[in-house]
Amino acid sequence: MTDEHDLVRPRATPARRPRRPSFVQAKTASAAYPIDDLAPYLEPPWTKEDTDTPDRSAIYTHPEGHHIGLRLQPGDLIIQTWITAGPDLPPLPVGTAEEKAEAQAANDARLQPGRTWHRTIPTRHAKDLTTAVSSLLRDQLIPALTKKPRFARTVSYATKAQPNAQDEAPGTKKGRSTAKYPPSAKTDTAPKNKETEE
């Protein structure tokens, strides 16, 4: 076989990488809703700690080991919040059996040590995010330490259907006629007394 007919392995042609459309381009690091500006001030003994990403996260600590956290999820559509109970429960008092039972019941209702309770805030539906975050922390997360809710209340943001002008008036039931018919004439089938006839 001559040099002209040597089998030469063809070079692999690099595949052309398709360009990503504009709507999936990487976003900038700056958050649309800086958490450091939304995080409220909590009264002592809660203390706000510094984080490496203050625009996307915030942490509060308590002397008893409790923690509260806020994190802006990727896409800037949801703010995730949580509270984690400390490592210890309040000690049971030295008293009567009834006092110990009440204290034990109170401890059972608490968020147990090391457990976490989560709530989220959709950013696109909240008119005032600062007020929404502060209200959630004070009215839901912190009270969950002493009495953990049995379920999370869901909020629907679906638009309510507006009544049509052609709809029936309020108080009426659809599919039933509201016309009032006159009472049917009663027929007296009993025989008349001849003595009272004129």
C-alpha positions in Angstrom: 0.0 0.0 0.0 1.5 3.3 -1.1 1.6 6.5 0.9 -1.2 7.9 -1.2 -3.5 5.2 0.0 -2.6 5.2 3.7 -5.6 5.1 5.8 -5.7 8.3 7.8 -8.1 8.5 10.7 -10.3 11.5 10.1 -10.2 14.2 12.7 -13.3 14.5 14.9 -15.2 17.7 14.1 -16.1 19.5 17.3 -19.8 19.7 17.8 -21.1 23.3 17.9 -22.7 24.1 21.2 -26.1 25.6 20.8 -26.6 29.0 22.3 -28.9 29.3 25.2 -32.0 31.5 24.7 -32.0 34.8 26.6 -34.6 33.6 29.1 -32.2 31.0 30.6 -29.1 33.2 30.8 -27.4 33.2 34.1 -28.7 36.0 36.4 -26.6 38.4 38.2 -25.6 37.7 41.8 -27.6 40.7 43.1 -30.9 39.7 44.7 -34.1 41.4 43.7 -35.2 41.4 47.3 -32.2 41.8 49.6 -32.8 39.8 52.7 -30.7 42.0 54.9 -33.1 44.9 54.2 -36.2 42.7 54.7 -35.0 41.0 58.0 -36.8 42.7 60.9 -35.4 43.7 64.2 -36.3 41.1 66.9 -36.3 42.1 70.6 -33.7 40.6 72.9 -32.7 37.9 73.6 -32.8 37.3 69.9 -29.6 38.4 68.1 -29.1 38.9 64.3 -25.9 37.3 63.1 -23.7 38.3 60.1 -23.8 35.9 57.1 -21.6 35.5 54.1 -24.5 36.3 51.8 -26.5 39.1 53.6 -28.4 39.8 50.4 -29.8 36.3 50.3 -29.8 35.0 53.9 -30.2 36.0 57.5 -29.8 34.2 60.8 -31.1 34.9 64.3 -29.8 33.1 67.4 -31.2 32.7 71.0 -29.3 32.1 74.2 -31.2 28.8 74.7 -29.9 27.5 71.3 -32.9 28.4 69.1 -32.3 29.6 65.6 -34.4 31.5 63.0 -33.3 31.6 59.4 -34.4 33.4 56.2 -33.2 32.4 52.7 -34.1 33.9 49.3 -34.5 30.9 47.0 -33.0 30.9 43.5 -35.2 32.8 41.1 -36.1 35.3 43.8 -39.7 34.1 43.9 -39.8 32.5 47.4 -38.4 33.5 50.8 -37.9 30.4 52.9 -38.1 30.8 56.7 -37.6 28.3 59.5 -37.1 28.1 63.2 -35.0 25.3 64.9 -35.6 24.5 68.6 -32.6 24.4 71.0 -31.2 21.2 72.4 -33.0 21.3 75.7 -36.6 21.4 77.0 -37.6 23.4 80.1 -37.0 21.3 83.2 -40.0 19.8 85.0 -40.8 21.6 88.3 -40.5 19.9 91.6 -44.1 19.9 92.9 -47.2 17.9 92.9 -48.1 15.3 90.3 -50.6 17.7 88.7 -48.0 20.4 88.2 -45.6 17.9 86.7 -48.3 16.6 84.4 -49.1 20.1 83.2 -45.4 20.9 82.6 -44.9 17.6 80.7 -48.0 18.4 78.6 -46.5 21.9 77.8 -43.2 20.3 76.8 -45.0 17.8 74.6 -46.7 20.6 72.8 -43.5 22.5 72.1 -41.3 22.2 69.0 -39.0 19.3 70.1 -35.2 19.8 70.4 -33.4 19.9 67.1 -36.7 19.9 65.1 -37.4 22.6 62.5 -40.6 24.3 61.5 -40.7 25.8 57.9 -42.8 28.5 56.3 -42.4 30.2 52.9 -43.4 33.7 51.5 -44.0 34.1 47.8 -42.4 37.4 46.8 -44.6 38.1 43.8 -47.9 38.0 45.8 -46.8 40.0 48.9 -47.6 43.7 48.6 -45.3 44.7 51.5 -42.6 42.1 51.9 -41.1 43.8 55.0 -44.4 43.6 56.9 -45.0 40.1 55.6 -41.6 38.8 56.8 -41.9 40.5 60.2 -45.5 39.2 60.7 -44.5 35.7 59.9 -41.5 35.7 62.2 -43.4 37.2 65.2 -46.8 35.6 64.8 -46.0 32.1 63.5 -42.3 31.1 63.8 -41.6 32.3 67.4 -44.9 31.0 68.8 -44.2 27.6 67.3 -41.5 27.1 69.9 -44.0 26.8 72.7 -46.9 25.4 70.7 -46.1 23.7 67.4 -49.0 24.0 64.9 -50.4 20.7 63.8 -50.7 21.9 60.2 -49.5 24.7 58.0 -52.2 27.0 56.8 -52.1 27.2 53.0 -52.9 30.5 51.2 -54.4 30.5 47.7 -53.6 33.4 45.4 -55.9 32.3 42.6 -58.2 35.1 41.3 -61.8 34.8 42.3 -64.4 34.4 39.6 -66.3 37.6 39.1 -70.1 37.2 39.0 -71.7 37.8 35.6 -74.3 40.5 35.1 -76.6 37.8 33.7 -76.2 35.6 36.8 -79.1 35.2 39.1 -79.7 37.6 41.9 -78.2 36.8 45.3 -80.3 34.5 47.4 -81.7 32.5 44.5 -80.7 29.0 43.7 -79.5 28.1 40.2 -81.7 25.8 38.2 -84.8 26.5 40.2 -87.6 28.8 39.3 -88.2 31.7 41.8 -91.7 32.5 40.5 -94.3 32.4 43.2 -97.4 30.7 42.3 -100.7 31.7 43.9 -102.0 29.2 46.4 -104.3 26.7 44.7 -108.0 27.2 45.4 -109.3 24.9 48.0 -112.4 22.9 47.1 -114.8 22.2 49.8 -116.0 18.7 49.3 -117.8 18.4 52.6 -121.7 18.5 52.2 -123.3 21.7 53.1 -125.7 22.0 55.9 -129.1 22.7 54.5 -130.2 24.7 57.5 -127.4 27.3 56.8 -128.0 27.7 53.1 -129.8 30.8 51.9 
